[in-house]
Each structure stands twice: as structure tokens, then as C-alpha cells.
Amino acid sequence: MDKTDVISVKNLDFAYESHESILRDLSFSIPDKSICALVGPNGSGKTTLLKIFLGLLTPQKGEVLVLGKMPFAARGEVAYVPQRFSFDRSFPITVFEFLHFSHPSFPREEIKKYLDHLNIGEMVDTKLGYLSGGQMQRVLVVRAILGSPKIIFMDEPAAGIDIGGEQNFYELILHLHNEHQSTIVMVSHELDIVANFANFVLCLNKKLVCYGKPEKVLTLQTLQDLYGKEATVYRHKEK
């Protein structure tokens, strides 16, 4: 594993019990401090790969290193933002209480500062059950960054956010990445988002189709390999 990489994968195979392989012979590395997008059609293995990175699943073959360690050994140095967070909306817990419970060493003023970064500081005393899907996603991002993780894993972090709010949400993610210098690895279906906010991409369709800088590897041929002949090339915006 190169010292400039935070994740290294060699000859990875994974299959759920009594099913055909979900991931086949994957080998790649993810550079430090990158914003890496995992893209591919439904059923291509993106969320499965994320769970392997988190140490929740063990591959049948190959080696996976996260921060130079086995994934389960790196858990204290990474954070995770799920696609959805299910909870009892009638439970009387506020945003501050929820975040303080997971990070008790952070005072209220510090937690509110992070909430302000994501434009929800005024909701510090709002009950979780009153939050919209997009507001809850922002709270989960705050929970992830409070511990200053070296890697933040995100499974479609804009799920539940209205289309008009996606751009602003990813702009906030980019701002936090620039400020905290964490590596971000996110599953996304939005290729225009990938083009404009990620600087590294992994294209999966059970096997590795491509990986590298989006403007170099997301060619028309690659998109057709991923999504079929009707796929069209995206327009990359210079950063």
C-alpha cells in the first residue's frame, strides 16, 4: 500500500451465501484526501464494497487495507453517513442531545458551530422527529465530522434531499472536505454531481470498469459499459 493511498484493494472477490459473485477480482487504490465517488448501475456492488471498507462484510478472497489496516481495525479513524437513518420519530431527543450522546467531549458551542457550517445551527434544540430528510442528512454529516475522521464513507448522502437542494448539499460537502482534509468515499447515482464535486471515481459493475480522475475515465464507452448503449457522456465543469 502506497503511503499516499488510504485504501488498497487487491484481487477482491465477494459473494453473499449461495449467490453468485457480487464483486469479482477488484484491484485498485484510493488516494489520500480525495473525494472518491463509487458509481455504477443498481446491483453493481457499490454498497457491498462500502460495507467491506467498514469491516461489516468479509471478502472470500483478496486483501483490503483501510489506512494500512484491516477494515475492522480502522473503525476508530473513519466515519459513516448512511443513506437513511431510521428511528422512532416520537422519541423526544433534540439535535444537540443526539450529537452530544455520540460525542460527549464536544460542548454545545462547538456542536452548534458545526451545525452552522451546514446552515442548520438554528435547529440545535429541534427534536429529531421534526426534521426533514435533508435536514437529518446534514445532522448525520455533522455527527460524522465531529470526530475528525481520516475517511468519511457516505452511501448516497443526498438521498431524501429535494433536487433543488442537492447542489447546495454537495457544495457544503466540498467545503467541509477542504476545511477538514478528510478523504470522502461516497456512493452516488448522479454523474453530474460526480463530475463537478469528485476528483476520483471508481466505476463498478460487479467488476472494476475503470478508476481515476472523472474527466479522464468517464468516457462515452465507459458509461455505455456501465449503463448500456443509451448512456450519454456528461459535461465536466472545471474546478
C-alpha positions, 0 to 999 in steps of 0.5 A: 500500500502506497503511503499516499493511498488510504485504501488498497484493494487487491484481487477482491472477490465477494459473494453473499451465501449461495449467490453468485459473485457480487464483486469479482477480482477488484484491484485498485487504490484510493488516494489520500484526501480525495473525494472518491465517488463509487458509481455504477448501475443498481446491483453493481456492488457499490454498497457491498464494497462500502460495507467491506471498507467498514469491516461489516462484510468479509471478502472470500478472497483478496486483501483490503487495507483501510489506512494500512489496516484491516477494515475492522481495525480502522473503525476508530479513524473513519466515519459513516453517513448512511443513506437513511437513518431510521428511528422512532420519530416520537422519541423526544431527543433534540439535535444537540442531545443526539450529537452530544450522546455520540460525542460527549467531549464536544460542548454545545458551542462547538456542536452548534458551530458545526451545525452552522457550517451546514446552515442548520445551527438554528435547529440545535434544540429541534427534536429529531422527529421534526426534521426533514430528510435533508435536514437529518442528512446534514445532522448525520454529516455533522455527527460524522465530522465531529470526530475528525475522521481520516475517511468519511464513507457516505452511501448516497448522502443526498438521498431524501434531499429535494433536487433543488437542494442537492447542489447546495448539499454537495457544495457544503460537502466540498467545503467541509472536505477542504476545511477538514482534509478528510478523504470522502468515499461516497456512493452516488447515482448522479454523474453530474454531481460526480463530475463537478464535486469528485476528483476520483471515481471508481466505476463498478459493475460487479467488476472494476470498469475503470478508476481515476480522475472523472474527466479522464475515465468517464468516457462515452464507452465507459458509461455505455459499459456501465449503463448500456448503449443509451448512456450519454457522456456528461459535461465536466465543469472545471474546478 
